[in-house]
Amino acid sequence: MRYGRIGGDGGGKGRAERAAGRAADRAAGRYPAGGSGRRSVSAALALAGCGVLLVAGCSPSGGAQGGAGGSPPGSPPAGSASPGAASPARAAAAPAKGSVTVTGEVAKGLESPWGVAPLPGGDLLVASRDKGTVSRVQAGTGTVTPIGEVPGVAPGGEGGLLGLAVSPSFASDRLVYAYFTTESDNRIARMRYDEQRAPGQQLGAPDTVLRGIPKGFIHNGGRIAFGPDKMLYAGTGETGETGLAQDRKSLGGKILRMTPDGDPVHGNPEADSVVYSYGHRNVQGLAWDADKRLWAAEFGQNTWDELNLIEPGVNYGWPQAEGKASKPGLRDPVAVWRTDEASPSGIAWAQGSIWMAGLKGQRLWRIPLDGAVPVAAPEAFLEGEYGRLRTVVPLGGDRLLLVTSETDGRGSPEAGDDRILTLTVR
C-alpha cells in the first residue's frame, strides 16, 4: 500500500508564515505588490433564483500569479458533452489574464464546511464534514440554521459528511442528496427536506441511492453533482489502496454516473455499471463547461495534482501514471500543479475558465480555456489570504461562491472561520 502524501487534502504553511514569505519575495522583486492580508469583507446578499445582488464595497484581489501551475504540452482531446445533453454553440475563448474581486462574505463561523448546494430562491445548504449536519444559510442575512443531522455519518480523517446536491426536480420533490462516510463504506443517500418541521428536524430518513463505495482514513472522494443530462455524478477515491483505481469492478478511484435512483445510465461504458471513468486517485472536483464537457480535479501523490477532461470509459492512469506520462492507453491531464501549490478540491466553470480551490496551496486557480484547450498557463489568486480553500460554486455569469476549509483539522483557523465568500471573476 502506498500512501505517499498522507491525507490527500494536504497540510500547509500557516497564513502568517506565507505572508512573511511573500513579503520577502516582494522585497527581492519576485512577487508583485498587492494586498496579501485577509480581507475584511461584509455584504448583504440578496438572491433571486441563481442570481445575486451584492450590496457592499468591493475589495480587489491580491492579484494573479501566472505560470506556477502550467499545462502539459500538446493539445488534449476535444472532449465530449454529457450523454443526452444537447450542446450549444461553442463558447468564446477566455482571455489569457483574468481577475478576482472578493465582493462579500455570505456566512462565517462554519465548522468543517464541505459540500454546498444552492436552493431555488438563493439560500444555501452547507454540509459539516465532522458534525454530520446540514445547515441552511439565509440569503441576505447570512443567518445559519441547522436543518438536520444525517444518520449514520462516521467522521474520521478525510471522511464524514461530504458532498451535497439538490434534485433537479427539487421544487416538487424536495430531495437533498448527500455523499457520506459510514462505519462500513461511503454511500450516497437522499432525504426529503420539510421546511415546515422544527429547525434541526427538517431532514427525513435517508433513502440509500448507492452503497459500497470504499472508505478509508484518506482518499474518500466525495463530490456529487447533477449534470446537464440530469444524471447524478460522483467522484470517489481509492482510500490509499492504489489498485482499486484500475479495478473496474470497484467503485473506488472512479467517476460514477447514475440515475437519481442510483441505477446505471444508458450510455455508460458498461450497461450494468455506474462506473463512468477510472484510474483516478481522489476526485473532489466536478464541473461542466458551457459546451457541457465534464471536468474533474484530483489529488496527485507526491508530484502532480491534475485537472482532467472526462470522457466515458477512459483510463486516467493512476497508479501507473501521475501527471503527464504519455503512456499508451492512459489519458494525460489537461493541466498539472506541484502538490504544494494546489491539493485541489472543488472546481467550477465561469467566464470561459475553470476555477479550482486549493487546500494545501491555499489559493484559487484559474485555468483559461479555448474549448478544451488552455490558452495560457494557470493563474493563482488569493494566495494565503483566506487559508485552505475547499469548494467553488458557480452562481451564473461572473459570480462564484468560495468556501474556506480552515477548521478541517489541517488549517490555522482565525476568528470567524470558516467562511463563504462571494467573488466576481473574469
Summary of the structure (lengths in Angstrom):
residues: 426
radius of gyration: 19.7
end to end distance: 42.5
largest distance: 60.0
contacts: 1616
relative contact order: 0.19
helix: 5%
strand: 38%
